[in-house]
Amino acid sequence: MTDVSMASPLPAWLSLTAEGVTVTLVHKANFNGVVLDKLTMRAPSVKDVMGAKAAGGGDYEKMELNMFCSLLEATEAELLSLKYKDYKRLSVGYFRLVEEDDM
């Protein structure tokens, strides 16, 4: 699990709205045949969370990977091809998206 402080300001590479989060990548990535320098992840629904948990079968990393695939409309292979730093940025963006700021 990524430790994210909600009190800290957003990093320059992260843009957050109620609808989703956009992450600027350090390394360009190929998604669906398009080379991108930013990825936009939509906000998850309860159904997304339940589906990712079921697909993960108790394995947190697999659950997270399934969740990100769904929210990015990406394949597992595309996500696994990301540099680790960019994957960590997606994780930070996801947790900023789903956690309450005032808790």
All heavy atoms as an XYZ file, in Angstrom:
789
protein
N       0.848     -1.179      0.000
C       0.000      0.000      0.000
C       0.888      1.236      0.000
O       1.879      1.316      0.701
C      -0.917     -0.027      1.216
C      -1.843      1.153      1.273
S      -2.874      1.024      2.756
C      -4.453      1.189      2.006
N       0.530      2.219     -0.773
C       1.290      3.452     -0.866
C       0.886      4.386      0.263
O      -0.288      4.615      0.502
C       1.024      4.130     -2.229
O       1.341      3.204     -3.258
C       1.850      5.376     -2.392
N       1.888      4.935      0.969
C       1.625      5.888      2.040
C       1.509      7.268      1.408
O       2.471      7.786      0.868
C       2.754      5.851      3.065
C       2.511      6.804      4.220
O       1.333      7.064      4.537
O       3.500      7.282      4.794
N       0.322      7.836      1.459
C       0.068      9.129      0.827
C      -0.492     10.072      1.874
O      -1.501      9.791      2.497
C      -0.943      8.989     -0.336
C      -1.219     10.336     -0.958
C      -0.436      8.022     -1.377
N       0.181     11.188      2.059
C      -0.315     12.193      2.991
C      -1.264     13.116      2.258
O      -0.886     13.784      1.296
C       0.843     13.007      3.567
O       0.345     14.095      4.298
N      -2.512     13.142      2.711
C      -3.515     13.953      2.048
C      -3.332     15.438      2.361
O      -3.846     16.286      1.658
C      -4.913     13.503      2.473
C      -5.208     12.056      2.098
S      -4.944     11.675      0.372
C      -6.341     12.509     -0.340
N      -2.612     15.756      3.442
C      -2.419     17.147      3.819
C      -1.395     17.835      2.924
O      -1.412     19.057      2.794
C      -1.987     17.232      5.279
N      -0.514     17.070      2.302
C       0.517     17.679      1.467
C      -0.076     18.137      0.136
O      -1.047     17.564     -0.352
C       1.653     16.688      1.229
O       1.182     15.564      0.531
N       0.510     19.180     -0.449
C       0.001     19.655     -1.746
C       0.248     18.615     -2.837
O       1.123     17.754     -2.699
C       0.810     20.927     -2.001
C       2.015     20.812     -1.145
C       1.648     19.942      0.021
N      -0.522     18.704     -3.902
C      -0.339     17.779     -5.015
C       1.000     18.025     -5.699
O       1.403     19.178     -5.897
C      -1.449     17.964     -6.046
C      -2.845     17.513     -5.672
C      -3.808     17.852     -6.808
C      -2.892     16.043     -5.362
N       1.684     16.958     -6.085
C       2.911     17.142     -6.867
C       2.568     17.735     -8.238
O       1.440     17.581     -8.722
C       3.482     15.731     -6.990
C       2.464     14.794     -6.470
C       1.395     15.568     -5.788
N       3.524     18.357     -8.864
C       3.301     19.003    -10.168
C       2.862     18.001    -11.235
O       2.175     18.376    -12.184
C       4.573     19.728    -10.612
N       3.223     16.736    -11.083
C       2.902     15.721    -12.091
C       1.512     15.115    -11.914
O       1.135     14.201    -12.650
C       3.957     14.620    -12.114
C       4.328     14.067    -10.784
C       5.410     14.422    -10.030
C       3.636     13.067    -10.028
N       5.426     13.701     -8.868
C       4.344     12.860     -8.834
C       2.475     12.323    -10.237
C       3.943     11.954     -7.866
C       2.064     11.416     -9.275
C       2.809     11.236     -8.114
N       0.727     15.624    -10.975
C      -0.574     15.052    -10.662
C      -1.668     16.105    -10.761
O      -1.556     17.180    -10.191
C      -0.541     14.467     -9.243
C      -1.749     13.683     -8.776
C      -1.934     12.423     -9.604
C      -1.572     13.316     -7.306
N      -2.745     15.782    -11.477
C      -3.902     16.657    -11.583
C      -5.115     15.860    -11.116
O      -5.405     14.786    -11.651
C      -4.088     17.098    -13.038
O      -5.283     17.807    -13.191
N      -5.828     16.385    -10.114
C      -6.923     15.659     -9.471
C      -8.233     16.414     -9.636
O      -8.305     17.615     -9.419
C      -6.588     15.508     -7.981
C      -7.579     14.794     -7.090
C      -7.691     13.328     -7.466
C      -7.130     14.930     -5.635
N      -9.278     15.684    -10.056
C     -10.638     16.225    -10.112
C     -11.556     15.203     -9.449
O     -11.130     14.094     -9.120
C     -11.121     16.460    -11.561
O     -11.299     15.193    -12.200
C     -10.143     17.320    -12.351
N     -12.814     15.539     -9.285
C     -13.779     14.594     -8.730
C     -14.004     13.416     -9.671
O     -14.394     12.331     -9.244
C     -15.099     15.297     -8.453
N     -13.751     13.601    -10.952
C     -13.974     12.559    -11.954
C     -12.799     11.621    -12.139
O     -12.964     10.509    -12.637
C     -14.318     13.203    -13.304
C     -15.505     14.125    -13.264
C     -16.762     13.431    -12.760
O     -17.034     12.307    -13.194
O     -17.463     14.025    -11.922
N     -11.602     12.074    -11.779
C     -10.438     11.227    -11.987
C      -9.144     11.955    -11.702
O      -9.123     13.064    -11.168
N      -8.062     11.317    -12.094
C      -6.733     11.845    -11.855
C      -5.910     11.684    -13.134
O      -6.057     10.686    -13.846
C      -6.068     11.132    -10.649
C      -5.849      9.665    -10.915
C      -4.790     11.805    -10.239
N      -5.102     12.687    -13.442
C      -4.199     12.609    -14.579
C      -2.772     12.638    -14.051
O      -2.411     13.526    -13.270
C      -4.432     13.770    -15.568
O      -5.783     13.686    -16.047
C      -3.479     13.694    -16.747
N      -1.990     11.664    -14.482
C      -0.607     11.508    -14.041
C       0.309     11.757    -15.228
O       0.153     11.124    -16.280
C      -0.372     10.085    -13.489
C       1.084      9.867    -13.152
C      -1.269      9.821    -12.287
N       1.245     12.674    -15.065
C       2.270     12.891    -16.079
C       3.375     11.869    -15.845
O       3.892     11.746    -14.728
C       2.845     14.312    -15.998
O       1.771     15.248    -16.200
C       3.917     14.540    -17.054
N       3.701     11.130    -16.879
C       4.693     10.064    -16.783
C       6.113     10.614    -16.932
O       6.333     11.602    -17.628
C       4.444      9.019    -17.871
C       3.050      8.391    -17.900
C       2.893      7.504    -19.131
C       2.788      7.620    -16.624
N       7.056      9.953    -16.310
C       8.475     10.275    -16.491
C       8.928      9.731    -17.846
O       9.657     10.384    -18.576
C       9.327      9.664    -15.354
C      10.809      9.896    -15.605
C       8.911     10.229    -14.006
N       8.454      8.520    -18.168
C       8.810      7.842    -19.413
C       7.547      7.632    -20.233
O       6.549      7.136    -19.721
C       9.436      6.477    -19.115
C      10.576      6.542    -18.161
N      11.848      6.893    -18.539
C      10.629      6.338    -16.824
C      12.632      6.885    -17.488
N      11.922      6.557    -16.429
N       7.602      7.995    -21.502
C       6.436      7.790    -22.366
C       6.097      6.303    -22.433
O       6.975      5.453    -22.310
C       6.694      8.350    -23.760
C       6.798      9.857    -23.755
C       6.992     10.410    -25.125
C       7.094     11.928    -25.013
N       7.255     12.553    -26.307
N       4.809      6.006    -22.605
C       4.344      4.629    -22.625
C       3.376      4.412    -23.781
O       2.685      5.336    -24.200
C       3.656      4.303    -21.299
N       3.335      3.187    -24.277
C       2.469      2.823    -25.389
C       1.213      2.144    -24.846
O       1.290      1.061    -24.268
C       3.221      1.894    -26.346
C       2.468      1.659    -27.622
O       1.246      1.636    -27.663
N       3.211      1.467    -28.699
N       0.076      2.799    -25.030
C      -1.215      2.253    -24.616
C      -2.125      2.235    -25.826
O      -2.376      3.278    -26.430
C      -1.835      3.101    -23.499
C      -1.285      2.784    -22.132
C       0.017      3.085    -21.803
C      -2.085      2.159    -21.184
C       0.529      2.790    -20.547
C      -1.584      1.852    -19.927
C      -0.273      2.173    -19.614
N      -2.585      1.041    -26.191
C      -3.484      0.862    -27.328
C      -2.886      1.436    -28.613
O      -3.586      2.059    -29.405
C      -4.856      1.467    -27.024
C      -5.931      0.929    -27.941
O      -5.810     -0.158    -28.485
N      -6.987      1.697    -28.115
N      -1.577      1.269    -28.770
C      -0.898      1.721    -29.980
C      -0.602      3.204    -30.022
O      -0.117      3.712    -31.029
N      -0.875      3.921    -28.940
C      -0.632      5.365    -28.877
C       0.427      5.640    -27.813
O       0.315      5.151    -26.684
C      -1.935      6.131    -28.531
C      -1.682      7.620    -28.450
C      -3.026      5.823    -29.543
N       1.449      6.405    -28.172
C       2.497      6.764    -27.216
C       2.016      7.970    -26.414
O       1.664      9.003    -26.984
C       3.831      7.070    -27.937
C       4.891      7.511    -26.947
C       4.303      5.852    -28.716
N       1.990      7.805    -25.088
C       1.437      8.825    -24.196
C       2.472      9.300    -23.189
O       3.332      8.527    -22.763
C       0.240      8.254    -23.433
C      -0.910      7.703    -24.263
C      -1.888      6.951    -23.381
C      -1.605      8.837    -24.990
N       2.339     10.567    -22.792
C       3.166     11.079    -21.700
C       2.318     11.368    -20.465
O       2.837     11.755    -19.426
C       3.962     12.311    -22.111
C       3.090     13.493    -22.511
O       1.851     13.347    -22.594
O       3.646     14.572    -22.743
N       0.998     11.134    -20.567
C       0.073     11.296    -19.443
C      -0.959     10.175    -19.502
O      -1.346      9.741    -20.582
C      -0.671     12.634    -19.516
C       0.202     13.833    -19.313
C      -0.611     15.109    -19.356
C       0.338     16.292    -19.195
N      -0.365     17.552    -19.190
N      -1.388      9.735    -18.319
C      -2.464      8.755    -18.219
C      -3.554      9.324    -17.332
O      -3.261      9.915    -16.288
C      -1.956      7.442    -17.618
C      -0.965      6.647    -18.455
C      -0.463      5.431    -17.670
C      -1.596      6.200    -19.765
N      -4.801      9.137    -17.744
C      -5.938      9.602    -16.952
C      -6.703      8.392    -16.430
O      -7.101      7.519    -17.207
C      -6.858     10.499    -17.791
O      -6.105     11.637    -18.226
C      -8.055     10.974    -16.974
N      -6.870      8.365    -15.116
C      -7.555      7.277    -14.426
C      -8.879      7.815    -13.900
O      -8.902      8.806    -13.183
C      -6.669      6.793    -13.269
C      -7.222      5.645    -12.480
S      -6.168      5.192    -11.053
C      -4.640      4.761    -11.848
N      -9.981      7.158    -14.265
C     -11.282      7.606    -13.779
C     -11.475      7.169    -12.333
O     -10.807      6.250    -11.851
C     -12.404      7.089    -14.658
C     -12.600      5.603    -14.624
C     -13.809      5.157    -15.449
N     -13.878      3.723    -15.534
C     -14.315      2.927    -14.568
N     -14.735      3.437    -13.432
N     -14.340      1.617    -14.726
N     -12.407      7.811    -11.652
C     -12.735      7.451    -10.278
C     -13.425      6.084    -10.267
O     -14.266      5.799    -11.124
C     -13.642      8.503     -9.653
N     -13.082      5.217     -9.306
C     -13.676      3.887     -9.270
C     -15.082      3.879     -8.686
O     -15.421      4.706     -7.840
C     -12.724      3.109     -8.358
C     -12.163      4.135     -7.449
C     -12.057      5.394     -8.274
N     -15.867      2.937     -9.155
C     -17.192      2.692     -8.573
C     -17.057      1.542     -7.578
O     -16.036      0.841     -7.538
C     -18.195      2.315     -9.664
O     -17.858      1.051    -10.214
N     -18.096      1.320     -6.796
C     -18.113      0.181     -5.879
C     -17.974     -1.114     -6.683
O     -17.253     -2.036     -6.284
C     -19.409      0.177     -5.036
C     -19.520     -1.082     -4.209
C     -19.458      1.415     -4.152
N     -18.620     -1.173     -7.833
C     -18.534     -2.356     -8.698
C     -17.096     -2.612     -9.142
O     -16.648     -3.765     -9.178
C     -19.445     -2.173     -9.915
C     -19.499     -3.367    -10.830
C     -20.459     -3.120    -11.982
C     -20.483     -4.298    -12.928
N     -21.408     -4.084    -14.040
N     -16.353     -1.549     -9.479
C     -14.941     -1.692     -9.865
C     -14.139     -2.323     -8.732
O     -13.333     -3.231     -8.951
C     -14.313     -0.332    -10.198
C     -14.839      0.293    -11.467
O     -15.054     -0.441    -12.459
O     -15.028      1.518    -11.474
N     -14.349     -1.826     -7.512
C     -13.604     -2.322     -6.353
C     -13.938     -3.785     -6.094
O     -13.033     -4.612     -5.883
C     -13.883     -1.454     -5.106
C     -13.218     -2.045     -3.876
C     -13.407     -0.017     -5.333
N     -15.201     -4.119     -6.128
C     -15.615     -5.507     -5.877
C     -15.052     -6.449     -6.950
O     -14.580     -7.544     -6.635
C     -17.135     -5.597     -5.814
C     -17.717     -4.902     -4.595
S     -19.521     -4.873     -4.578
C     -19.858     -6.616     -4.343
N     -15.093     -6.015     -8.204
C     -14.564     -6.836     -9.298
C     -13.068     -7.045     -9.186
O     -12.564     -8.149     -9.404
N     -12.338     -5.987     -8.834
C     -10.889     -6.095     -8.697
C     -10.518     -7.004     -7.528
O      -9.584     -7.799     -7.619
C     -10.270     -4.714     -8.517
N     -11.269     -6.906     -6.428
C     -11.011     -7.786     -5.274
C     -11.251     -9.240     -5.644
O     -10.460    -10.122     -5.296
C     -11.892     -7.389     -4.088
C     -11.404     -6.166     -3.361
C     -12.284     -5.872     -2.154
C     -11.798     -4.633     -1.435
N     -12.650     -4.315     -0.269
N     -12.330     -9.505     -6.357
C     -12.634    -10.878     -6.777
C     -11.553    -11.406     -7.718
O     -11.097    -12.541     -7.569
C     -14.006    -10.932     -7.442
N     -11.125    -10.597     -8.668
C     -10.105    -11.017     -9.628
C      -8.752    -11.212     -8.954
O      -7.957    -12.050     -9.380
C      -9.991     -9.986    -10.756
N      -8.500    -10.449     -7.892
C      -7.225    -10.548     -7.184
C      -7.119    -11.786     -6.320
O      -6.014    -12.228     -6.002
N      -8.249    -12.365     -5.929
C      -8.233    -13.594     -5.151
C      -7.411    -13.512     -3.873
O      -6.734    -14.464     -3.519
N      -7.439    -12.371     -3.196
C      -6.688    -12.220     -1.953
C      -5.273    -11.704     -2.145
O      -4.572    -11.439     -1.172
N      -4.832    -11.557     -3.368
C      -3.490    -11.038     -3.672
C      -3.618     -9.537     -3.931
O      -4.192     -9.127     -4.943
C      -2.928    -11.759     -4.893
C      -1.533    -11.306     -5.291
O      -1.147    -10.164     -4.974
O      -0.829    -12.104     -5.938
N      -3.090     -8.708     -3.012
C      -3.265     -7.260     -3.116
C      -2.690     -6.701     -4.411
O      -3.309     -5.862     -5.066
C      -2.637     -6.532     -1.921
C      -2.806     -5.037     -2.052
C      -4.018     -4.433     -1.716
C      -1.797     -4.245     -2.586
C      -4.206     -3.083     -1.894
C      -1.973     -2.886     -2.756
C      -3.177     -2.307     -2.407
O      -3.364     -0.968     -2.593
N      -1.496     -7.140     -4.804
C      -0.871     -6.606     -6.019
C      -1.705     -6.918     -7.255
O      -1.866     -6.079     -8.133
C       0.556     -7.146     -6.184
C       1.563     -6.510     -5.245
C       1.516     -7.090     -3.830
O       0.948     -8.195     -3.632
O       2.045     -6.433     -2.920
N      -2.244     -8.138     -7.306
C      -3.089     -8.510     -8.449
C      -4.382     -7.698     -8.443
O      -4.860     -7.263     -9.492
C      -3.396    -10.008     -8.402
C      -4.166    -10.515     -9.571
C      -3.450    -11.651    -10.242
C      -4.211    -12.187    -11.418
N      -3.802    -11.601    -12.656
N      -4.943     -7.472     -7.253
C      -6.154     -6.661     -7.142
C      -5.881     -5.243     -7.642
O      -6.648     -4.689     -8.426
C      -6.629     -6.615     -5.679
C      -7.959     -5.904     -5.457
S      -7.957     -4.096     -5.329
C      -6.875     -3.802     -3.975
N      -4.758     -4.655     -7.210
C      -4.414     -3.304     -7.639
C      -4.217     -3.242     -9.148
O      -4.711     -2.324     -9.811
C      -3.149     -2.834     -6.916
C      -2.753     -1.410     -7.282
C      -1.507     -0.967     -6.556
O      -0.394     -1.342     -6.995
O      -1.646     -0.251     -5.556
N      -3.525     -4.218     -9.693
C      -3.292     -4.252    -11.133
C      -4.619     -4.347    -11.897
O      -4.832     -3.633    -12.878
C      -2.376     -5.427    -11.483
C      -1.836     -5.481    -12.890
C      -0.980     -4.257    -13.204
C      -1.014     -6.747    -13.093
N      -5.526     -5.198    -11.436
C      -6.845     -5.309    -12.065
C      -7.618     -4.000    -11.968
O      -8.286     -3.585    -12.921
C      -7.647     -6.445    -11.425
C      -7.301     -7.784    -11.999
O      -7.696     -8.100    -13.115
N      -6.554     -8.581    -11.258
N      -7.537     -3.354    -10.822
C      -8.223     -2.072    -10.624
C      -7.693     -1.033    -11.611
O      -8.454     -0.357    -12.293
C      -8.032     -1.583     -9.184
C      -8.646     -0.225     -8.920
S     -10.441     -0.218     -8.976
C     -10.764     -1.049     -7.446
N      -6.373     -0.910    -11.682
C      -5.788      0.085    -12.580
C      -6.128     -0.209    -14.038
O      -6.408      0.714    -14.807
C      -4.273      0.162    -12.390
C      -3.830      0.765    -11.085
C      -4.740      1.214    -10.133
C      -2.490      0.877    -10.793
C      -4.324      1.774     -8.933
C      -2.064      1.440     -9.589
C      -2.973      1.883     -8.668
N      -6.116     -1.481    -14.425
C      -6.496     -1.838    -15.800
C      -7.904     -1.351    -16.115
O      -8.143     -0.757    -17.164
C      -6.418     -3.347    -16.009
S      -4.759     -4.010    -16.176
N      -8.814     -1.585    -15.189
C     -10.199     -1.169    -15.398
C     -10.319      0.348    -15.470
O     -10.965      0.888    -16.374
C     -11.063     -1.710    -14.253
O     -12.389     -1.259    -14.377
N      -9.695      1.048    -14.540
C      -9.851      2.500    -14.461
C      -9.133      3.242    -15.582
O      -9.506      4.352    -15.944
C      -9.363      3.006    -13.105
C     -10.080      2.414    -11.886
C      -9.513      3.005    -10.606
C     -11.581      2.611    -11.974
N      -8.100      2.632    -16.134
C      -7.349      3.237    -17.241
C      -7.804      2.717    -18.609
O      -7.351      3.213    -19.635
C      -5.854      2.945    -17.091
C      -5.147      3.622    -15.939
C      -3.813      2.947    -15.653
C      -4.933      5.099    -16.244
N      -8.654      1.681    -18.586
C      -9.029      0.977    -19.822
C      -7.775      0.521    -20.549
O      -7.579      0.775    -21.735
C      -9.927      1.848    -20.695
C     -11.258      2.159    -20.039
C     -12.191      2.985    -20.900
O     -11.897      3.207    -22.090
O     -13.233      3.397    -20.377
N      -6.923     -0.159    -19.789
C      -5.637     -0.636    -20.293
C      -5.542     -2.138    -20.089
O      -6.292     -2.723    -19.307
C      -4.500      0.058    -19.548
N      -4.605     -2.749    -20.792
C      -4.351     -4.174    -20.597
C      -3.301     -4.361    -19.508
O      -2.541     -3.438    -19.189
C      -3.841     -4.833    -21.889
O      -2.553     -4.299    -22.194
C      -4.806     -4.599    -23.053
N      -3.267     -5.558    -18.966
C      -2.248     -5.880    -17.966
C      -0.851     -5.723    -18.566
O       0.051     -5.203    -17.915
C      -2.458     -7.300    -17.450
C      -1.553     -7.654    -16.303
C      -1.871     -8.995    -15.681
O      -3.055     -9.313    -15.481
O      -0.904     -9.731    -15.382
N      -0.672     -6.158    -19.794
C       0.634     -6.046    -20.456
C       1.069     -4.587    -20.572
O       2.254     -4.267    -20.389
C       0.589     -6.707    -21.833
N       0.130     -3.693    -20.878
C       0.471     -2.267    -20.982
C       0.922     -1.720    -19.634
O       1.914     -0.993    -19.554
C      -0.721     -1.480    -21.516
C      -1.013     -1.760    -22.978
C      -2.354     -1.229    -23.446
O      -3.285     -1.059    -22.626
O      -2.474     -0.994    -24.670
N       0.206     -2.068    -18.577
C       0.598     -1.598    -17.248
C       1.936     -2.174    -16.814
O       2.769     -1.473    -16.234
C      -0.474     -1.945    -16.212
C      -1.654     -1.004    -16.157
C      -2.644     -1.463    -15.101
C      -1.220      0.418    -15.870
N       2.153     -3.453    -17.094
C       3.410     -4.088    -16.703
C       4.606     -3.542    -17.476
O       5.744     -3.671    -17.017
C       3.309     -5.604    -16.874
C       2.348     -6.304    -15.915
C       2.233     -7.781    -16.260
C       2.763     -6.102    -14.471
N       4.358     -2.906    -18.613
C       5.450     -2.326    -19.392
C       5.882     -0.952    -18.875
O       6.925     -0.438    -19.278
C       5.061     -2.219    -20.869
O       4.096     -1.199    -21.059
N       5.093     -0.376    -17.959
C       5.469      0.925    -17.395
C       6.744      0.810    -16.576
O       7.010     -0.226    -15.958
C       4.365      1.450    -16.467
C       3.083      1.957    -17.089
C       2.083      2.298    -15.992
C       3.346      3.168    -17.967
N       7.506      1.888    -16.551
C       8.630      1.961    -15.620
C       8.048      2.021    -14.218
O       6.956      2.562    -14.003
C       9.491      3.193    -15.887
C      10.090      3.237    -17.277
C      11.073      2.117    -17.481
C      11.734      2.251    -18.848
N      12.452      1.083    -19.251
N       8.763      1.490    -13.246
C       8.236      1.388    -11.889
C       7.888      2.755    -11.304
O       6.882      2.912    -10.622
C       9.231      0.646    -10.992
C       8.659      0.325     -9.643
C       7.597     -0.563     -9.511
C       9.160      0.921     -8.503
C       7.049     -0.859     -8.275
C       8.624      0.629     -7.254
C       7.571     -0.262     -7.146
O       7.034     -0.540     -5.922
N       8.694      3.760    -11.590
C       8.414      5.104    -11.068
C       7.057      5.606    -11.560
O       6.296      6.212    -10.802
C       9.521      6.078    -11.466
C       9.358      7.453    -10.867
C      10.582      8.306    -11.110
C      10.472      9.600    -10.350
N      11.729     10.363    -10.377
N       6.737      5.338    -12.815
C       5.444      5.764    -13.358
C       4.300      4.963    -12.743
O       3.229      5.510    -12.468
C       5.434      5.641    -14.883
C       6.307      6.700    -15.541
O       6.378      7.827    -15.014
O       6.928      6.394    -16.572
N       4.512      3.670    -12.478
C       3.485      2.869    -11.820
C       3.234      3.402    -10.411
O       2.086      3.492     -9.970
C       3.889      1.392    -11.780
C       2.779      0.512    -11.258
C       1.791      0.046    -12.113
C       2.705      0.177     -9.915
C       0.750     -0.741    -11.637
C       1.670     -0.614     -9.424
C       0.697     -1.065    -10.301
O      -0.339     -1.836     -9.815
N       4.294      3.776     -9.707
C       4.145      4.348     -8.370
C       3.367      5.666     -8.426
O       2.574      5.964     -7.534
C       5.505      4.562     -7.702
C       6.261      3.290     -7.387
C       5.527      2.405     -6.411
C       5.638      2.973     -5.024
N       4.971      2.146     -4.012
N       3.577      6.446     -9.473
C       2.807      7.682     -9.633
C       1.325      7.373     -9.791
O       0.474      8.071     -9.237
C       3.317      8.492    -10.833
C       4.618      9.201    -10.570
C       5.019     10.064    -11.736
N       6.191     10.864    -11.373
C       6.633     11.890    -12.067
N       6.011     12.254    -13.190
N       7.691     12.561    -11.669
N       0.996      6.323    -10.550
C      -0.406      5.914    -10.681
C      -0.976      5.525     -9.323
O      -2.115      5.875     -9.002
C      -0.537      4.734    -11.648
C      -0.377      5.032    -13.128
C      -0.455      3.730    -13.923
C      -1.428      6.017    -13.613
N      -0.183      4.819     -8.528
C      -0.635      4.423     -7.187
C      -0.928      5.638     -6.323
O      -1.955      5.699     -5.648
C       0.422      3.559     -6.487
O       0.531      2.316     -7.096
N      -0.038      6.597     -6.337
C      -0.246      7.828     -5.563
C      -1.507      8.534     -6.048
O      -2.343      8.969     -5.253
C       0.986      8.762     -5.660
C       0.683     10.138     -5.089
C       2.177      8.131     -4.948
N      -1.671      8.629     -7.355
C      -2.865      9.258     -7.914
C      -4.133      8.543     -7.509
O      -5.121      9.176     -7.137
N      -4.109      7.214     -7.536
C      -5.284      6.433     -7.150
C      -5.656      6.717     -5.700
O      -6.819      6.965     -5.388
C      -5.019      4.939     -7.364
C      -6.135      4.080     -6.835
C      -7.305      3.915     -7.559
C      -6.025      3.445     -5.597
C      -8.351      3.140     -7.070
C      -7.060      2.668     -5.100
C      -8.215      2.522     -5.836
O      -9.238      1.762     -5.346
N      -4.687      6.678     -4.805
C      -4.994      6.889     -3.390
C      -5.432      8.320     -3.109
O      -6.299      8.544     -2.267
C      -3.829      6.449     -2.501
C      -3.747      4.961     -2.417
C      -2.754      4.271     -3.089
C      -4.700      4.233     -1.718
C      -2.692      2.890     -3.033
C      -4.648      2.852     -1.666
C      -3.640      2.177     -2.331
N      -4.898      9.287     -3.847
C      -5.387     10.658     -3.690
C      -6.828     10.763     -4.179
O      -7.621     11.541     -3.666
C      -4.506     11.654     -4.460
C      -3.118     11.865     -3.893
C      -3.110     12.422     -2.476
N      -3.516     13.784     -2.349
C      -2.713     14.804     -2.085
N      -1.432     14.615     -1.943
N      -3.193     16.015     -1.962
N      -7.172      9.963     -5.156
C      -8.512      9.978     -5.739
C      -9.558      9.366     -4.820
O     -10.682      9.873     -4.737
C      -8.479      9.209     -7.063
C      -9.718      9.173     -7.936
C     -10.133     10.567     -8.350
C      -9.459      8.319     -9.155
N      -9.210      8.315     -4.090
C     -10.219      7.580     -3.319
C     -10.257      7.929     -1.830
O     -11.234      7.612     -1.161
C     -10.064      6.048     -3.464
C     -10.234      5.637     -4.918
C      -8.751      5.552     -2.909
N      -9.237      8.564     -1.314
C      -9.206      8.894      0.115
C      -9.832     10.263      0.355
O      -9.735     11.160     -0.478
C      -7.780      8.895      0.651
C      -7.123      7.527      0.591
C      -7.806      6.485      1.447
O      -8.332      6.836      2.524
O      -7.819      5.320      1.040
N     -10.458     10.409      1.500
C     -11.038     11.693      1.890
C      -9.942     12.649      2.320
O      -9.053     12.272      3.087
C     -12.042     11.504      3.036
C     -13.310     10.810      2.642
C     -14.174     11.631      1.687
O     -14.068     12.872      1.657
O     -14.953     11.012      0.965
N      -9.986     13.882      1.865
C      -8.985     14.872      2.216
C      -9.045     15.290      3.673
O      -8.040     15.626      4.263
C      -9.150     16.139      1.351
C      -8.786     15.878     -0.098
O      -8.059     14.910     -0.368
O      -9.237     16.659     -0.949
N     -10.226     15.261      4.255
C     -10.394     15.819      5.608
C     -10.462     14.766      6.698
O     -10.888     15.034      7.803
C     -11.630     16.697      5.677
C     -12.896     15.975      5.254
O     -12.806     14.828      4.795
O     -13.978     16.573      5.392
N     -10.044     13.540      6.412
C     -10.089     12.475      7.429
C      -8.745     12.327      8.091
O      -7.733     12.563      7.578
C     -10.520     11.159      6.824
C     -11.946     11.211      6.320
S     -12.452      9.640      5.676
C     -13.367      9.035      7.065
